[in-house]
Amino acid sequence: MAVSVESLELENFETLPLHSRRCVFWEVDRAGTSPAIDTVIAAGSSNDTAGPESEFDKEAWLSGLLLEWGVCCQVAVESTTERVVGAAFYSPPGRVPRAHHFPTAPVGADAVLLTTIQMEPGFETHAVALLDAVVSDLVRRGVRAVEAFGFTGDDESLAMDLVTLLLGSGLAADVCSRCILPTDILKEFGFEVVAEDPYLPRLRLELDEGLGWKSQVERALRKLVETSTPPALAGTVPQPVTCSAASSSAKV
C-alpha cells in the first residue's frame, strides 16, 4: 500500500483518525483544564487506555501551535483512498503541559519533544516514514535534537499503576497509555536514553551528526519489515503505542 507523508494543516484537522483528533493526554494539564476536558475527566472512562478526550481542546492546541511555532504534526495518507492512516505530533516542550509531570523531565533546552506516533491497523511499518518526516522538518528548522519519553513496563500492571499516579494524579481516565511511546521502539529508531527511569525514561536523537539519523531510521524500517508487526504501533491495541514535513510528499 502506497503511503505519502505530509504536514497537517489546520483545515484538515477533521481528517485525523478519531483517537489522534480527540486525545489530549499531552496537550492538557489536569491542573488547568478547560470546562470541556474537566467534564470528560470527571465522568471517568470505561476504557482505561482511552485517556482524556476533548476534540475542542485538541484543535485549539493545534491551532495555537501552528500559528506561533509552525508545523507540529506529520500525517501518513493512504494514496488510493486519501485516508489519514497515521499521525506524529511534536512540539517545543514548553507547549506540552503533561511533559512536566514525567520523573525524567525536563526535556533538553535545545530539543523538540516528540510526543506520540499513532498508526491505524495494517499501516504500522509506515511509522518510520512519519519519524523521517519529523526529523527532516526539524533539521531544516535548525533544531539540534528530538527527545521523547518512553514507557518501559516489564510488569505492565504495576507499571501502569505507577504511571497513573505520576502522570494522572491517580485518575486512570486522565492517562492515555496508548499515547506514551514504547522505549524499545524508540531505541530501534535510534534514540538513546539520556535520563534513566525504570518505567518512564527520557530518550534523545541527535540531529546535528550529518545523516546518521537517516541510516538509523532506515535500519529500523528494515527491522520492522523483517519481523512481525509490533502491536504497540497499532492504534486499536490497548497498550503504550507510538500515539506527534520537512517533505510534503515522502513516498514509502
LOTI-623742 format. One record per residue (C-alpha): residue number from 1; residue in one letter; z, x, y. Coordinates in pm, whole numbers, plus 50000, padded with zeros to 5 digits. Layout:
BEGIN
LOVO     i   aa       z       x       y
LOVO   NUM    a       Z       X       Y
...
% end
This chain:
BEGIN
LOVO     i   aa       z       x       y
LOVO     1    m   50000   50000   50000
LOVO     2    a   49891   50146   50333
LOVO     3    v   50161   50156   50597
LOVO     4    s   50137   50261   50961
LOVO     5    v   50430   50360   51181
LOVO     6    e   50456   50266   51546
LOVO     7    s   50710   50238   51824
LOVO     8    l   50875   49899   51864
LOVO     9    e   50808   49720   52192
LOVO    10    l   51045   49450   52316
LOVO    11    e   50778   49180   52291
LOVO    12    n   50759   49250   51918
LOVO    13    f   51133   49213   51860
LOVO    14    e   51090   48895   51656
LOVO    15    t   50864   49075   51407
LOVO    16    l   51159   49277   51279
LOVO    17    p   51296   49185   50935
LOVO    18    l   51586   48942   50959
LOVO    19    h   51871   49187   50899
LOVO    20    s   51731   49451   51135
LOVO    21    r   51690   49182   51400
LOVO    22    r   52038   49036   51370
LOVO    23    c   52286   49302   51260
LOVO    24    v   52483   49456   51547
LOVO    25    f   52721   49674   51347
LOVO    26    w   52623   49981   51551
LOVO    27    e   52543   49814   51880
LOVO    28    v   52859   49610   51945
LOVO    29    d   53219   49729   51966
LOVO    30    r   53486   49487   51841
LOVO    31    a   53697   49571   52147
LOVO    32    g   53433   49449   52390
LOVO    33    t   53233   49183   52215
LOVO    34    s   53029   48912   52378
LOVO    35    p   53117   48546   52310
LOVO    36    a   52826   48521   52065
LOVO    37    i   52932   48808   51841
LOVO    38    d   53302   48726   51876
LOVO    39    t   53239   48382   51729
LOVO    40    v   53046   48529   51436
LOVO    41    i   53318   48781   51353
LOVO    42    a   53599   48529   51389
LOVO    43    a   53425   48294   51149
LOVO    44    g   53400   48564   50884
LOVO    45    s   53117   48608   50637
LOVO    46    s   53055   48509   50278
LOVO    47    n   52857   48831   50227
LOVO    48    d   53073   49137   50281
LOVO    49    t   52767   49358   50323
LOVO    50    a   52605   49144   50592
LOVO    51    g   52818   49270   50879
LOVO    52    p   52841   49124   51229
LOVO    53    e   52525   48941   51331
LOVO    54    s   52401   48830   51671
LOVO    55    e   52030   48823   51748
LOVO    56    f   52110   48772   52117
LOVO    57    d   52323   49088   52136
LOVO    58    k   52074   49295   51935
LOVO    59    e   51786   49201   52163
LOVO    60    a   51996   49266   52473
LOVO    61    w   52096   49610   52345
LOVO    62    l   51737   49697   52260
LOVO    63    s   51607   49571   52594
LOVO    64    g   51858   49772   52795
LOVO    65    l   51797   50090   52599
LOVO    66    l   51419   50062   52621
LOVO    67    l   51449   50021   52997
LOVO    68    e   51696   50306   53056
LOVO    69    w   51603   50559   52786
LOVO    70    g   51271   50463   52630
LOVO    71    v   51160   50426   52267
LOVO    72    c   51457   50376   52034
LOVO    73    c   51304   50219   51723
LOVO    74    q   51015   50303   51492
LOVO    75    v   50875   50035   51264
LOVO    76    a   50668   50056   50947
LOVO    77    v   50387   49799   50935
LOVO    78    e   50205   49699   50618
LOVO    79    s   49838   49737   50712
LOVO    80    t   49697   49440   50523
LOVO    81    t   49943   49172   50635
LOVO    82    e   50069   49344   50953
LOVO    83    r   50420   49260   50835
LOVO    84    v   50701   49489   50951
LOVO    85    v   50850   49636   50633
LOVO    86    g   51095   49887   50775
LOVO    87    a   51274   49996   51091
LOVO    88    a   51455   50310   51209
LOVO    89    f   51691   50290   51508
LOVO    90    y   51805   50589   51716
LOVO    91    s   51980   50630   52047
LOVO    92    p   52188   50856   52270
LOVO    93    p   52534   50839   52109
LOVO    94    g   52688   50701   52427
LOVO    95    r   52487   50381   52378
LOVO    96    v   52621   50327   52025
LOVO    97    p   52976   50186   52058
LOVO    98    r   53054   50192   51685
LOVO    99    a   52993   50568   51665
LOVO   100    h   53322   50636   51844
LOVO   101    h   53520   50487   51554
LOVO   102    f   53398   50736   51294
LOVO   103    p   53652   51003   51196
LOVO   104    t   53387   51275   51235
LOVO   105    a   53287   51170   51588
LOVO   106    p   53178   51271   51845
LOVO   107    v   52809   51337   51798
LOVO   108    g   52692   51669   51943
LOVO   109    a   52616   51661   52315
LOVO   110    d   52263   51790   52253
LOVO   111    a   52180   51540   51978
LOVO   112    v   52043   51189   51943
LOVO   113    l   52208   50961   51687
LOVO   114    l   52001   50813   51405
LOVO   115    t   52195   50500   51318
LOVO   116    t   52002   50340   51034
LOVO   117    i   51676   50306   50845
LOVO   118    q   51617   49972   50676
LOVO   119    m   51329   49917   50432
LOVO   120    e   51205   49600   50270
LOVO   121    p   51194   49596   49886
LOVO   122    g   50890   49778   49749
LOVO   123    f   50847   49998   50057
LOVO   124    e   51145   50231   50015
LOVO   125    t   50940   50551   49985
LOVO   126    h   50797   50493   50332
LOVO   127    a   51141   50562   50483
LOVO   128    v   51031   50924   50513
LOVO   129    a   50739   50823   50735
LOVO   130    l   50982   50647   50967
LOVO   131    l   51203   50954   50988
LOVO   132    d   50892   51164   51051
LOVO   133    a   50802   50940   51347
LOVO   134    v   51158   50953   51484
LOVO   135    v   51165   51333   51466
LOVO   136    s   50818   51369   51620
LOVO   137    d   50918   51143   51908
LOVO   138    l   51237   51337   51975
LOVO   139    v   51063   51675   51954
LOVO   140    r   50813   51564   52219
LOVO   141    r   51102   51450   52439
LOVO   142    g   51270   51789   52413
LOVO   143    v   51567   51680   52201
LOVO   144    r   51727   51969   52012
LOVO   145    a   51878   51783   51716
LOVO   146    v   51928   51448   51549
LOVO   147    e   52260   51357   51389
LOVO   148    a   52371   51077   51159
LOVO   149    f   52690   50953   50997
LOVO   150    g   52671   50943   50619
LOVO   151    f   52857   50737   50364
LOVO   152    t   52990   50907   50052
LOVO   153    g   53155   50671   49807
LOVO   154    d   53220   50802   49458
LOVO   155    d   53491   50540   49423
LOVO   156    e   53298   50276   49614
LOVO   157    s   53563   50007   49614
LOVO   158    l   53829   50236   49759
LOVO   159    a   53577   50397   49992
LOVO   160    m   53469   50065   50139
LOVO   161    d   53830   49954   50185
LOVO   162    l   53894   50268   50390
LOVO   163    v   53570   50230   50584
LOVO   164    t   53664   49871   50669
LOVO   165    l   53999   49986   50805
LOVO   166    l   53844   50271   51005
LOVO   167    l   53535   50101   51142
LOVO   168    g   53615   49731   51138
LOVO   169    s   53985   49713   51221
LOVO   170    g   54044   49573   50873
LOVO   171    l   53788   49292   50911
LOVO   172    a   53528   49301   50635
LOVO   173    a   53299   49077   50841
LOVO   174    d   53294   49343   51114
LOVO   175    v   53148   49615   50888
LOVO   176    c   52794   49641   50752
LOVO   177    s   52780   49878   50458
LOVO   178    r   52402   49831   50441
LOVO   179    c   52362   49999   50779
LOVO   180    i   52551   50321   50703
LOVO   181    l   52316   50593   50580
LOVO   182    p   52396   50740   50236
LOVO   183    t   52498   51105   50260
LOVO   184    d   52282   51206   49963
LOVO   185    i   51970   51056   50117
LOVO   186    l   52035   51234   50446
LOVO   187    k   52069   51564   50263
LOVO   188    e   51739   51502   50087
LOVO   189    f   51584   51451   50430
LOVO   190    g   51704   51798   50534
LOVO   191    f   52024   51707   50720
LOVO   192    e   52325   51938   50685
LOVO   193    v   52691   51841   50704
LOVO   194    v   52848   51965   51027
LOVO   195    a   53171   51764   51013
LOVO   196    e   53331   51716   50672
LOVO   197    d   53496   51395   50558
LOVO   198    p   53545   51255   50205
LOVO   199    y   53371   50930   50296
LOVO   200    l   53211   50947   50643
LOVO   201    p   53072   51295   50715
LOVO   202    r   52853   51371   51014
LOVO   203    l   52522   51542   50942
LOVO   204    r   52269   51719   51163
LOVO   205    l   51900   51804   51155
LOVO   206    e   51794   52081   51394
LOVO   207    l   51467   52014   51574
LOVO   208    d   51423   52349   51750
LOVO   209    e   51322   52555   51448
LOVO   210    g   50946   52526   51461
LOVO   211    l   50801   52296   51195
LOVO   212    g   51087   52343   50950
LOVO   213    w   51181   51976   50976
LOVO   214    k   50827   51880   50874
LOVO   215    s   50841   52066   50543
LOVO   216    q   51187   51920   50473
LOVO   217    v   51059   51567   50525
LOVO   218    e   50755   51633   50306
LOVO   219    r   50975   51768   50026
LOVO   220    a   51194   51458   50050
LOVO   221    l   50885   51237   50026
LOVO   222    r   50763   51413   49713
LOVO   223    k   51107   51380   49556
LOVO   224    l   51122   51007   49633
LOVO   225    v   50778   50952   49484
LOVO   226    e   50852   51154   49170
LOVO   227    t   51183   50981   49099
LOVO   228    s   51275   50617   49070
LOVO   229    t   51318   50425   49395
LOVO   230    p   51667   50483   49541
LOVO   231    p   51833   50141   49553
LOVO   232    a   52017   50248   49867
LOVO   233    l   51695   50213   50066
LOVO   234    a   51627   49852   49968
LOVO   235    g   51719   49600   50236
LOVO   236    t   51842   49345   49983
LOVO   237    v   52076   49571   49786
LOVO   238    p   52443   49522   49879
LOVO   239    q   52538   49886   49933
LOVO   240    p   52501   50151   50205
LOVO   241    v   52136   50196   50288
LOVO   242    t   51901   50380   50517
LOVO   243    c   51968   50047   50751
LOVO   244    s   51702   50305   51352
LOVO   245    a   50700   50726   51793
LOVO   246    a   50601   51013   51855
LOVO   247    s   50292   50898   51686
LOVO   248    s   50171   50548   51741
LOVO   249    s   49998   50533   51404
LOVO   250    a   50120   50761   51129
LOVO   251    k   49949   50674   50802
LOVO   252    v   50122   50703   50464
% end
